[in-house]
Amino acid sequence: MRVTRITPHTTATAEFSGAPAKEPGKPFIVYVHGGAFPVGGPVDPIVLALAAGTGLPAVSVQYDLIPEQRYPVALDQVTAVWRALTSRWSGSAVLVAQSAGGNLALALLSRIVSGLPGDAGLVHPAGVVLFSPWSDLMPPGSRESSRMVNEGLDALIRWNGMLDRAASLYAGAESTSTPAVSPINGRFQGLRAPVLLTPASLDLFAPDCERLAEVLRRDGVTVTLDSTPGLWHVYQTEPELPETAASLDLATRFITDALGRPQQR
């Protein structure tokens, strides 16, 4: 594994993982890690498993964390890495992310389809895999109460005293209702890539993933929603679980199928 700086204009770096080297014209994975914005790093079991399972090189983005940096720093860094990689390398790219990284990936997708001058030229991914993305940073009281149905049941995360603080820190002076902060409020018309969402039934974000699937389908995006019963947020980081192997196998097949579709850059 090696670390390389992608662009001098941000502090974002990228970890290259997996046995295959990047070859001209060969597809690759761009991965955005989770960690609720204050923790996490570019090397985790999900990206390593997908690189091994697909046989593709994977680039895992390291972005600045809270509280030192707040919105839009991490999003700008992820966007800069995506732009740099897809412009310098030939070959289709698949965008994969988990949890808070899924928030950044969704916000990047909104930029890709926005048509705004600053976002011009951003390349569409061939496919998108989101492991329980944190798509809604708004306080649960501002949405239907079903958002909190798994509060206290999820073995990994909770809203009160944990994600509420992280959401406020990440948003900073920006409202958490802003689509770039809570991408579930965004628009995705024109997104060409199919999307795989993989929450679990006890996942705090399970209701949000269901709503996100509705939003994406409303905007004409092809969505596969696969929820694993009886497990918690991003259980796929725990390799000893048999369900982890099944979920990662599904993601591997999804990536392979997405890369087999006719691509439009």
C-alpha positions as CSV (number, residue, x, y, z in Angstrom):
1,M,0.0,0.0,0.0
2,R,1.2,3.5,-0.7
3,V,0.1,7.0,0.0
4,T,0.2,9.8,-2.6
5,R,-1.0,13.4,-2.6
6,I,-3.5,13.9,-5.4
7,T,-3.7,17.7,-5.6
8,P,-1.7,20.6,-4.1
9,H,-4.9,22.6,-3.7
10,T,-6.3,20.6,-0.7
11,T,-4.9,18.5,2.1
12,A,-6.7,15.4,0.9
13,T,-4.6,12.4,0.2
14,A,-5.5,9.0,-1.2
15,E,-4.5,5.5,-0.2
16,F,-4.0,3.0,-3.0
17,S,-5.0,-0.5,-1.9
18,G,-5.4,-3.9,-3.5
19,A,-3.0,-6.0,-5.4
20,P,-3.6,-4.7,-8.9
21,A,-1.8,-1.6,-10.1
22,K,-3.6,1.1,-12.0
23,E,-3.3,0.4,-15.7
24,P,-4.4,2.6,-18.6
25,G,-8.1,2.1,-19.3
26,K,-8.7,-0.1,-16.3
27,P,-11.6,0.7,-14.0
28,F,-11.0,1.6,-10.4
29,I,-12.8,2.2,-7.1
30,V,-12.8,5.6,-5.2
31,Y,-13.7,5.0,-1.6
32,V,-14.8,7.6,1.1
33,H,-14.5,6.3,4.6
34,G,-16.9,6.9,7.5
35,G,-16.4,7.9,11.1
36,A,-19.2,10.5,11.9
37,F,-16.7,13.2,10.7
38,P,-14.5,13.3,13.8
39,V,-12.8,9.9,13.4
40,G,-12.0,7.4,10.8
41,G,-9.3,6.8,8.2
42,P,-8.8,5.7,4.6
43,V,-7.8,2.1,5.4
44,D,-10.7,-0.1,6.6
45,P,-11.9,-3.7,6.0
46,I,-14.6,-2.6,3.4
47,V,-12.3,-1.0,0.9
48,L,-9.7,-3.8,1.3
49,A,-12.3,-6.5,0.8
50,L,-13.8,-4.8,-2.3
51,A,-10.4,-4.3,-3.9
52,A,-9.6,-7.9,-3.4
53,G,-13.0,-9.1,-4.5
54,T,-13.2,-7.1,-7.6
55,G,-9.6,-7.3,-8.5
56,L,-9.6,-3.5,-9.0
57,P,-7.3,-0.9,-7.7
58,A,-9.0,1.2,-5.0
59,V,-8.3,4.8,-4.0
60,S,-9.4,5.7,-0.5
61,V,-9.7,9.4,0.2
62,Q,-8.3,10.9,3.4
63,Y,-10.2,14.1,4.2
64,D,-9.9,16.6,7.1
65,L,-12.0,15.9,10.1
66,I,-14.0,17.9,12.6
67,P,-13.5,19.8,14.8
68,E,-10.4,21.2,13.1
69,Q,-12.3,21.6,9.8
70,R,-16.0,22.0,9.0
71,Y,-18.2,22.1,6.0
72,P,-17.4,22.4,3.1
73,V,-13.8,21.4,3.6
74,A,-14.2,17.7,3.4
75,L,-16.7,17.9,0.6
76,D,-14.3,20.1,-1.4
77,Q,-11.5,17.7,-0.8
78,V,-13.5,14.6,-1.9
79,T,-14.6,16.6,-5.0
80,A,-11.0,17.6,-5.8
81,V,-9.8,14.0,-5.6
82,W,-12.6,12.8,-7.7
83,R,-12.0,15.4,-10.4
84,A,-8.2,14.8,-10.4
85,L,-8.5,11.0,-10.7
86,T,-11.2,10.9,-13.3
87,S,-9.5,13.5,-15.4
88,R,-6.0,12.1,-15.2
89,W,-6.9,8.4,-15.5
90,S,-8.7,6.7,-18.2
91,G,-11.2,4.0,-17.2
92,S,-14.5,4.0,-15.4
93,A,-14.7,4.8,-11.7
94,V,-17.0,3.3,-9.1
95,L,-17.8,5.5,-6.1
96,V,-18.1,3.6,-2.8
97,A,-18.6,5.1,0.7
98,Q,-19.9,4.3,4.1
99,S,-21.7,6.3,6.8
100,A,-20.3,9.9,7.0
101,G,-18.4,9.2,3.8
102,G,-21.7,8.4,2.2
103,N,-22.8,11.9,3.1
104,L,-19.8,13.3,1.2
105,A,-20.4,10.9,-1.7
106,L,-24.0,11.9,-2.1
107,A,-23.1,15.6,-1.9
108,L,-20.5,14.9,-4.6
109,L,-23.2,13.2,-6.8
110,S,-25.4,16.3,-6.4
111,R,-22.5,18.4,-7.6
112,I,-21.9,16.1,-10.6
113,V,-25.5,16.5,-11.8
114,S,-25.9,20.2,-10.8
115,G,-24.9,21.9,-14.0
116,L,-23.4,24.7,-12.0
117,P,-20.3,26.4,-13.4
118,G,-18.0,25.4,-10.6
119,D,-19.0,21.8,-11.0
120,A,-18.7,21.6,-14.7
121,G,-16.8,18.6,-16.1
122,L,-17.2,16.3,-13.1
123,V,-17.4,12.8,-14.4
124,H,-20.3,10.5,-13.6
125,P,-19.4,7.3,-11.8
126,A,-20.2,3.9,-13.4
127,G,-21.9,2.8,-10.2
128,V,-22.4,3.9,-6.6
129,V,-22.3,1.7,-3.5
130,L,-23.3,3.3,-0.2
131,F,-23.0,1.3,3.1
132,S,-25.6,3.0,5.3
133,P,-24.9,6.6,4.3
134,W,-25.6,9.4,6.7
135,S,-27.8,11.3,4.4
136,D,-29.7,13.5,6.8
137,L,-28.0,15.6,9.5
138,M,-31.1,17.5,10.5
139,P,-32.3,16.9,14.1
140,P,-34.8,14.0,14.1
141,G,-37.5,16.2,15.5
142,S,-37.6,18.1,12.2
143,R,-38.6,14.9,10.4
144,E,-41.1,12.1,11.1
145,S,-40.5,10.3,14.4
146,S,-39.8,7.0,12.6
147,R,-36.2,8.3,12.1
148,M,-35.5,7.4,15.8
149,V,-37.0,3.9,15.7
150,N,-33.6,2.3,16.2
151,E,-32.2,4.8,18.8
152,G,-30.9,2.5,21.5
153,L,-31.1,-0.6,19.3
154,D,-28.1,0.2,17.1
155,A,-25.0,-1.3,18.7
156,L,-22.7,1.2,17.1
157,I,-24.2,4.7,16.9
158,R,-26.8,6.8,18.6
159,W,-28.2,10.3,17.9
160,N,-28.4,11.8,21.3
161,G,-25.1,12.8,22.7
162,M,-23.2,11.5,19.7
163,L,-24.4,12.2,16.2
164,D,-26.2,15.4,17.3
165,R,-22.9,16.9,18.3
166,A,-21.1,15.7,15.2
167,A,-23.8,17.0,12.9
168,S,-23.6,20.5,14.5
169,L,-19.8,20.6,14.4
170,Y,-19.7,19.4,10.8
171,A,-22.3,21.9,9.6
172,G,-20.7,24.8,11.4
173,A,-22.3,28.1,10.3
174,E,-24.3,26.3,7.6
175,S,-27.9,25.0,8.3
176,T,-28.1,21.2,8.6
177,S,-31.1,21.4,6.1
178,T,-28.8,22.7,3.3
179,P,-28.8,19.9,0.6
180,A,-25.0,19.8,0.5
181,V,-25.0,19.1,4.3
182,S,-28.1,16.8,4.3
183,P,-28.0,15.3,0.7
184,I,-31.4,13.7,1.2
185,N,-32.7,17.2,0.6
186,G,-30.8,17.4,-2.7
187,R,-31.6,16.6,-6.3
188,F,-30.2,13.8,-8.4
189,Q,-31.9,14.1,-11.8
190,G,-29.6,13.1,-14.5
191,L,-27.4,10.7,-12.4
192,R,-26.6,7.9,-14.8
193,A,-25.1,5.5,-12.3
194,P,-27.1,2.8,-10.5
195,V,-27.0,3.0,-6.7
196,L,-26.7,0.2,-4.1
197,L,-27.8,1.0,-0.5
198,T,-26.9,-1.5,2.2
199,P,-28.3,-0.6,5.7
200,A,-29.4,-3.1,8.4
201,S,-32.7,-3.5,10.2
202,L,-31.3,-2.2,13.5
203,D,-29.3,0.5,11.9
204,L,-30.1,4.0,13.1
205,F,-30.0,5.2,9.5
206,A,-32.3,2.4,8.2
207,P,-35.3,4.8,7.9
208,D,-33.2,7.4,6.3
209,C,-31.9,4.9,3.8
210,E,-35.5,4.0,2.9
211,R,-36.3,7.7,2.4
212,L,-33.1,8.2,0.4
213,A,-34.1,5.3,-1.9
214,E,-37.4,7.1,-2.5
215,V,-35.7,10.4,-3.3
216,L,-33.3,8.8,-5.7
217,R,-36.1,6.9,-7.5
218,R,-38.1,10.1,-7.7
219,D,-35.2,11.6,-9.6
220,G,-35.0,8.7,-12.0
221,V,-32.1,6.9,-10.5
222,T,-31.9,3.1,-10.5
223,V,-31.7,2.0,-6.8
224,T,-31.1,-1.4,-5.1
225,L,-31.9,-1.3,-1.4
226,D,-30.6,-4.3,0.5
227,S,-31.3,-4.3,4.3
228,T,-29.8,-7.1,6.5
229,P,-32.0,-8.2,9.3
230,G,-30.9,-8.1,13.0
231,L,-27.7,-6.1,12.5
232,W,-26.4,-2.6,13.2
233,H,-24.8,0.3,11.4
234,V,-22.0,-0.6,8.9
235,Y,-21.7,-4.1,10.3
236,Q,-19.7,-4.9,7.1
237,T,-16.5,-3.7,8.9
238,E,-16.7,-6.8,11.1
239,P,-15.3,-9.6,9.0
240,E,-16.2,-12.4,11.4
241,L,-19.9,-12.0,10.7
242,P,-21.3,-14.3,8.0
243,E,-23.6,-11.5,6.9
244,T,-20.5,-9.3,6.1
245,A,-19.3,-11.8,3.5
246,A,-22.7,-11.9,1.9
247,S,-23.1,-8.1,1.8
248,L,-19.6,-7.6,0.4
249,D,-20.2,-10.3,-2.2
250,L,-23.4,-8.4,-3.3
251,A,-21.4,-5.2,-3.5
252,T,-18.7,-6.9,-5.5
253,R,-21.2,-8.3,-8.0
254,F,-22.9,-4.9,-8.2
255,I,-19.7,-3.2,-9.0
256,T,-18.8,-5.8,-11.7
257,D,-22.3,-5.4,-13.3
258,A,-22.1,-1.6,-13.2
259,L,-18.8,-1.6,-15.0
260,G,-20.3,-3.9,-17.6
261,R,-22.9,-1.3,-18.6
262,P,-22.3,1.1,-21.5
263,Q,-20.5,4.1,-19.9
264,Q,-21.1,7.8,-20.6
265,R,-18.4,10.2,-19.3
